[in-house]
Amino acid sequence: MTSVERTYHHGDLRSALLAAALENVEAGEAPSMRAVARRAGVSPAAPYRHFTDRDALDSALAVLGFDELHDGLTAALADVPSSATAADTLGVLAVAYVDFALRRPALFRLMFGGACDPENSERVRASGRMHELLGDVVARLFPASDVISLSHALWGLAHGLAFLHLDGKLRPEPTSDVHARVRSSVAAILTVTEGESV
């Protein structure tokens, strides 16, 4: 019995369906309702008990991804010493962001592959937590800055680096080289703006 089937037989159908959908995504398969039901070992109608359609299933997967990414960023930030520079702190967050993308490439693409439905409160909440975390860090490091604009710029840098590595424009290995590249990119941007008003 697979882990997905064990989850289902323990009575948590929704979690079993999400686990099956995540396995489908990571295997490079489209998580259709029928394919997810087949992998979870349930009837084709079973997924509709929890998800109205494929978009609802994708949004639920995105929520899982945003929560995992947020947890990873939070854990990385917790390891940053109080004496760390702004470049070091933001470099750690950027590395954690790119690491997540490289570890969960299919899920990362799904999370950011379309517009966030403002009617989906869970997805809005989950993505908002990530932005709030970065905004709080930027506000602490650069209290006189335009926090929203600077947060967007730094997120754009990390996000762009993630996709450059995912798409092979930058080599995604070895890990030490990726980390050094990400950190130096963040440091370079902050060095350029040191003499400017941020």
C-alpha positions, 0 to 999 in steps of 0.5 A, a space after each residue: 500500500 502506498 503512502 497515498 493509499 495509507 493516508 486515504 485508508 486512515 480517513 483523510 481523503 482530502 490529504 490523500 488526494 493532495 498527496 496524489 496530485 503532488 506526486 503527479 505534478 512532481 512526476 511531470 504529469 498533469 494532475 487531472 481529477 481522474 489521474 489523481 483519483 487513480 493514483 489515490 486508489 479511489 473512484 473517479 468521482 471521489 476528488 469532487 467531494 473536496 475540489 469542485 474542479 481542476 483549478 480548485 485542486 491546483 489552488 490547493 496544491 499552491 497553498 501547500 507550496 506557499 506554506 512549505 516555502 514560507 516555513 523554509 524562509 522562516 527556518 532560514 531566517 531563524 539561523 541568521 545571527 543578529 550581527 548579520 549584514 543586510 546583504 547576508 540576511 537577504 542573501 540567506 532568504 534568496 538562497 532559501 527561495 531558490 533552493 525551494 524552486 530547485 527542490 520542488 520545480 513542478 510545484 514552484 511553476 504551478 504556484 506562480 504559473 497563473 494569476 492568484 484568484 482573489 476569490 480564493 482566500 486560502 491561496 491569497 492568505 498563503 501567498 500573502 504570508 510570504 510577502 509579509 515575511 519579506 516586507 517585515 525583513 525589509 522594513 527592519 533592515 531599511 526602515 526609511 525605504 519604500 518597503 513595498 517597492 524594495 520588497 518587490 524588487 528583491 522578490 523579483 531578483 530571487 524569483 528571476 534567479 530561481 527561473 534562470 536556474 530552473 530553465 538551465 540559463 544558469 547551471 543549477 549545480 553544484 549547490 555551493 555554486 548556486 548559493 554563491 551566485 545568489 548571495 553575490 547577486 543580492 550583495 551586488 544590488 545592495 552595494 549599488 544602492 548603498 549610496 542611493 536613497 532606498 
